């Protein structure tokens, strides 16, 4: 029976659908009300294949970024042009959409576990755990799950693995691109760090203009491009290449990070 249908990870489709509907309804005003989300390039979404699409994006909060993507992608599929007006686009959401997230983050509490059920591919970070730097091998089961998700639909990833700007892109993303050859769609966001706390659960400031730019799929030679070349291409695509740091005064970045830490303590 369809009511008991499951996704490739054993999650009940009907439960996921209602979670996405409810979470979408609760969060909608964060992007269209308290703050305004300005979208560009949403026409690209309807041209993408049903499966094997990898969205790569810079990262500003733990959860607000990916929630915004669920809103924008579903609204675009329902014909909204650069708009998330009328949240009814989530009544029949795209169910084969996933996002990569750190396992320790998604296991942090009951609420994050609910968010995980809505589509998280949880992976163990190889470079950091419990707030400490580490160095461990990639789990093959994590790679297998990412491959399974790409075969089923769309996957969202934040290849820097951190919300801090201009940090290096993890080469694991480039390896996944070379191995599984997905359509790679860059997304560049801004304003989320000013709008929300670091977790992206609480509104920090109202009236902030948030931007969400969807770019054309990258042209990648999967056979001949090196891992380093793909990494560099991703850095430019999501506007996180070190050379772009010169455009933003270092003092400004430091001041913003210090302000964010101060606000975090207030919560």
C-alpha positions as CSV (number, residue, x, y, z in Angstrom):
1,X,0.0,0.0,0.0
2,X,1.2,3.5,-0.9
3,X,0.6,4.7,2.7
4,X,3.4,2.5,3.8
5,X,5.8,3.4,1.0
6,X,9.4,4.1,2.1
7,X,12.3,6.0,0.7
8,X,15.7,4.3,0.0
9,X,16.7,4.8,3.7
10,X,13.6,3.2,5.2
11,X,11.8,6.5,6.1
12,X,8.1,6.5,5.6
13,X,7.2,8.8,2.6
14,X,3.9,10.0,4.2
15,X,5.6,10.9,7.5
16,X,8.3,12.8,5.6
17,X,5.7,14.6,3.5
18,X,3.8,15.9,6.5
19,X,7.0,16.9,8.3
20,X,8.1,19.0,5.2
21,X,4.6,20.5,5.1
22,X,4.5,21.5,8.8
23,X,8.1,22.7,8.9
24,X,7.6,24.7,5.7
25,X,4.5,26.3,7.2
26,X,6.3,27.2,10.4
27,X,9.4,28.6,8.7
28,X,7.8,30.4,5.7
29,X,7.7,33.9,7.4
30,X,11.4,33.7,8.2
31,X,12.0,34.2,4.4
32,X,8.8,36.2,3.5
33,X,7.7,38.4,6.4
34,X,10.3,38.9,9.2
35,X,12.9,39.0,6.5
36,X,12.8,39.0,2.7
37,X,14.4,36.4,0.5
38,X,15.5,37.7,-2.9
39,X,15.8,34.9,-5.4
40,X,17.6,34.8,-8.7
41,X,17.8,31.9,-11.3
42,X,14.9,29.8,-10.2
43,X,14.0,29.1,-13.8
44,X,17.0,26.7,-13.8
45,X,15.3,24.3,-11.3
46,X,12.6,23.2,-13.8
47,X,15.3,22.3,-16.4
48,X,17.1,19.8,-14.1
49,X,16.8,16.0,-14.4
50,X,14.7,14.1,-11.8
51,X,17.8,12.4,-10.4
52,X,21.6,12.7,-9.9
53,X,21.7,16.4,-9.2
54,X,24.1,17.8,-6.7
55,X,23.5,21.3,-5.3
56,X,26.7,22.9,-3.8
57,X,26.4,26.1,-1.7
58,X,28.3,28.2,0.8
59,X,27.1,27.8,4.3
60,X,26.0,30.5,6.9
61,X,23.8,28.7,9.4
62,X,23.2,25.0,10.4
63,X,19.6,24.8,9.3
64,X,18.2,28.0,7.9
65,X,20.2,27.6,4.7
66,X,18.9,24.1,3.8
67,X,15.3,25.0,4.8
68,X,15.4,28.0,2.4
69,X,16.5,25.6,-0.3
70,X,13.5,23.3,0.3
71,X,11.3,26.4,0.0
72,X,12.9,27.7,-3.2
73,X,13.3,24.4,-5.0
74,X,9.7,23.3,-4.4
75,X,8.3,26.8,-5.2
76,X,10.3,26.8,-8.5
77,X,9.0,23.3,-9.4
78,X,5.5,24.6,-8.9
79,X,6.1,27.5,-11.3
80,X,7.0,30.3,-8.9
81,X,9.4,32.7,-10.7
82,X,12.0,33.8,-8.2
83,X,9.4,33.8,-5.5
84,X,8.2,31.7,-2.5
85,X,4.8,33.4,-2.4
86,X,1.9,31.2,-1.2
87,X,3.3,28.3,0.8
88,X,0.9,25.8,-0.8
89,X,3.7,24.8,-3.1
90,X,4.7,22.5,-0.2
91,X,1.4,20.6,-0.3
92,X,3.0,18.1,-2.7
93,X,6.7,18.6,-2.1
94,X,9.5,16.9,-4.0
95,X,10.1,13.8,-1.9
96,X,13.4,12.7,-3.4
97,X,15.4,15.7,-2.1
98,X,18.2,15.2,0.5
99,X,20.8,17.2,2.3
100,X,24.2,16.1,3.7
101,X,24.7,16.9,7.4
102,X,27.1,16.0,10.2
103,X,25.8,13.1,12.2
104,X,26.7,14.6,15.6
105,X,24.7,17.8,14.6
106,X,21.6,15.9,13.6
107,X,21.7,13.6,16.7
108,X,22.0,16.6,19.1
109,X,18.4,16.5,20.2
110,X,14.8,15.6,19.4
111,X,14.2,18.6,17.1
112,X,17.3,17.9,15.0
113,X,16.3,14.3,14.7
114,X,12.9,15.4,13.3
115,X,14.8,17.6,10.8
116,X,16.9,14.6,9.9
117,X,13.9,12.5,9.1
118,X,12.8,15.1,6.5
119,X,15.8,14.2,4.3
120,X,19.2,14.3,6.0
121,X,22.1,12.1,4.8
122,X,24.1,12.0,8.0
123,X,27.9,11.6,7.7
124,X,30.7,11.4,10.2
125,X,33.0,14.3,9.7
126,X,36.6,13.3,9.2
127,X,38.2,16.5,10.4
128,X,36.2,17.5,13.5
129,X,34.2,15.9,16.3
130,X,33.0,17.1,19.6
131,X,34.5,20.5,19.0
132,X,38.0,19.1,18.5
133,X,40.1,18.7,15.4
134,X,40.5,15.0,14.4
135,X,41.8,13.0,11.5
136,X,39.9,9.8,10.6
137,X,39.1,7.8,7.6
138,X,36.0,8.4,5.5
139,X,33.3,5.8,6.2
140,X,32.4,3.9,3.1
141,X,28.8,3.6,4.3
142,X,28.6,7.4,4.2
143,X,29.7,7.5,0.5
144,X,27.3,4.6,-0.3
145,X,24.4,6.6,1.2
146,X,25.3,9.7,-0.8
147,X,25.4,7.6,-4.0
148,X,22.0,6.1,-3.0
149,X,20.6,9.6,-2.6
150,X,21.9,10.8,-6.0
151,X,20.4,7.7,-7.7
152,X,17.1,8.5,-6.1
153,X,17.0,12.3,-6.6
154,X,18.6,15.6,-5.6
155,X,21.3,16.2,-3.0
156,X,22.2,19.4,-1.2
157,X,25.7,19.8,0.2
158,X,27.8,22.5,1.8
159,X,31.3,21.5,0.7
160,X,33.2,23.7,3.1
161,X,31.7,21.8,6.0
162,X,31.6,24.9,8.2
163,X,29.6,28.1,8.5
164,X,32.8,30.2,8.6
165,X,33.3,32.1,5.3
166,X,36.2,31.4,2.9
167,X,37.2,28.1,4.5
168,X,38.7,25.5,2.2
169,X,36.4,23.2,0.3
170,X,36.7,19.5,1.3
171,X,38.1,17.3,-1.4
172,X,35.5,14.7,-0.6
173,X,32.9,16.6,-2.6
174,X,35.2,16.6,-5.7
175,X,35.7,12.9,-5.4
176,X,31.9,12.4,-5.3
177,X,31.5,14.5,-8.4
178,X,34.2,12.6,-10.3
179,X,32.9,9.2,-9.2
180,X,29.1,9.7,-9.6
181,X,29.1,12.4,-12.3
182,X,26.1,14.4,-11.1
183,X,24.8,17.6,-12.6
184,X,26.4,20.2,-10.3
185,X,24.3,23.3,-9.6
186,X,26.0,26.1,-7.5
187,X,23.9,28.2,-5.1
188,X,25.2,31.3,-3.4
189,X,23.4,32.7,-0.3
190,X,23.9,35.8,1.8
191,X,22.2,37.5,4.7
192,X,21.5,34.4,6.6
193,X,24.3,35.0,9.0
194,X,22.9,38.4,9.9
195,X,19.3,37.2,10.0
196,X,19.6,34.1,12.2
197,X,21.7,32.7,15.1
198,X,24.4,30.2,14.2
199,X,22.1,27.2,14.3
200,X,19.6,29.0,12.1
201,X,16.7,28.3,14.5
202,X,16.2,31.8,16.0
203,X,15.7,35.1,14.3
204,X,18.5,37.3,15.3
205,X,17.5,40.4,13.4
206,X,14.5,41.5,11.4
207,X,14.4,43.4,8.1
208,X,17.5,41.7,6.7
209,X,17.7,41.3,2.9
210,X,18.6,37.6,2.2
211,X,19.8,36.7,-1.2
212,X,19.6,33.3,-2.9
213,X,21.2,32.9,-6.3
214,X,21.0,29.7,-8.4
215,X,23.6,29.5,-11.1
216,X,23.8,27.4,-14.3
217,X,25.1,23.9,-13.9
218,X,28.9,23.6,-13.9
219,X,30.7,22.3,-17.0
220,X,32.9,19.5,-15.6
221,X,35.1,17.0,-17.5
222,X,34.4,14.1,-15.2
223,X,37.1,12.0,-16.8
224,X,40.0,14.4,-17.2
225,X,39.5,17.2,-14.6
226,X,41.7,16.7,-11.6
227,X,40.3,16.8,-8.0
228,X,42.2,20.1,-7.4
229,X,40.7,21.6,-10.6
230,X,37.1,20.6,-9.5
231,X,37.7,22.0,-6.0
232,X,38.9,25.3,-7.5
233,X,35.9,25.4,-9.8
234,X,33.6,24.9,-6.8
235,X,35.3,27.6,-4.9
236,X,34.7,30.2,-7.6
237,X,31.2,28.9,-8.3
238,X,30.0,29.4,-4.7
239,X,32.1,32.6,-4.4
240,X,34.4,31.2,-1.7
241,X,37.8,31.2,-3.5
242,X,40.6,32.8,-1.4
243,X,41.2,35.4,-4.1
244,X,37.7,36.8,-3.5
245,X,38.6,37.4,0.1
246,X,40.4,40.6,-1.0
247,X,37.1,42.1,-2.0
248,X,35.9,42.0,1.7
249,X,38.0,43.8,4.2
250,X,39.4,41.4,6.8
251,X,38.3,43.8,9.6
252,X,34.7,43.6,8.4
253,X,34.7,39.8,8.6
254,X,36.3,39.8,12.0
255,X,33.9,42.3,13.3
256,X,30.9,40.3,12.0
257,X,32.2,37.1,13.5
258,X,32.8,38.8,16.9
259,X,29.2,40.2,16.8
260,X,27.8,36.8,16.0
261,X,29.6,35.3,19.0
262,X,28.3,38.0,21.2
263,X,24.7,37.4,20.0
264,X,25.2,33.6,20.5
265,X,25.9,34.2,24.2
266,X,22.7,36.2,24.5
267,X,20.7,33.0,23.7
